[in-house]
Amino acid sequence: MAPGLDLSALADEVNAHNYTIPSKDGVKSDISSIGDEADSVLDPALVTQDFDELRFEAAASRQLDVIDSRDPTAARSSQLISSPYNNPGHYLDLTTLDTPNLIFAKALTALKPLRPDYATAPYLTALSFSAVLPLVRSLSDEAGYAWKKHSFYVVIFRSQLKADIDNDLLYKLDYESHREACESGGLLRYWFGKTNGDRRNLATCFWRSKEDAYLGGLGPWHKQARAAGRTLYEYIRFSTHRFTITDGAEDIEFEDWEEASQ
C-alpha cells in the first residue's frame, strides 16, 4: 500500500478486474444487528466513491453526520470508510475497536492535505491534523470518555514513480494489498495523494499497533507489491513513527519509532 500515481484515473477499470463497487442505492449494511450507536456511522453506500473527494475533501467524515436514532430505518453501518477505496472489503469494522482506537479512527476521516506540496512537505504540516485533534476531543466528549494519552503506529511512504509504468498493475497491487490489511485488522486509516510534476507522492497508514502492521503486511498481495517495487518506483522510502495524542487530546507527540521509548 504505497501508490504513487493518481489511482482515481483507474477507478473506472475496477470492474475489468472483477472488483465489486457499491452503488449508492444498491448496497445495504446489516443495520439490524447494530445496537451500540458508538459503533454506528452513516452507511458508506451513501457517501461518494470519488477519489478526489475522499482524499482531498475528507468526504468520509460525512459518515459522522448525526443519525436520528428514533428512525429504525436510518441507514447505519459499523463499516467506516478508512481509505480512498469506498468498496466492500476495504472498510474498518468499528465493532472490533476499543474506545480510543474507535474515536481516533473516526477522527481520521477528517484527514486531507493542507498544502499543495504535501508530497515533500514535513509530515505534520502536510496533512490536516489541526482538524483531527479537535475531532478527537469532540468525539470523546460525545462518548463520555476522558481521553488519556494514547499512542498509535504510523508508517509514512515517500515515493517517486518511474515513467511509463504499468498503471493497471500498480492499481491492482495497491487495491488488493489494502483489502488484505483490512481483513487482517487494526488498520485505522490509509491515505495517499496524487503524484506531483516529478512523479513524487506521499502515502501514510495509521495502525492500532506495530503488531497489527506486521500481520497486515504478511499477505500474498503485499509480497507481490514489494517484489514489484523495483520496476514501478525510482525510489520508495518508508519510515515508522509513534503518533501520540496526549491527555485530553490537547496535543500531538510525533517521533521516530526506533527512537521512541517502548
Number of C-alpha atoms within 10 A of each C-alpha: 26 27 30 30 24 19 23 17 11 14 15 10 13 15 10 7 9 8 15 11 19 16 15 14 8 9 14 16 16 13 16 11 9 15 10 9 13 16 21 22 23 24 24 28 24 18 19 16 23 14 21 17 15 25 23 18 15 18 22 26 21 18 23 16 9 9 15 11 10 7 8 10 10 13 20 26 24 26 23 28 33 26 24 26 23 22 19 16 18 23 23 25 22 22 15 13 17 10 17 20 19 23 23 24 25 27 23 26 28 25 24 24 22 15 12 10 14 21 25 14 13 10 16 13 13 18 18 18 21 15 15 20 20 15 20 24 20 15 20 20 13 10 13 9 15 13 20 12 16 16 20 18 21 27 20 19 20 19 24 22 22 18 11 7 13 11 17 13 13 21 23 18 22 19 21 20 25 25 21 22 26 20 16 17 18 23 26 30 26 24 25 27 25 21 19 18 7 10 18 25 26 27 20 21 21 25 25 23 16 19 11 16 21 12 14 22 18 14 15 12 21 20 13 12 21 14 11 14 15 13 12 22 18 14 14 19 10 13 13 17 20 24 21 18 21 15 13 16 21 13 15 18 11 17 15 14 17 11 9 11 8 6
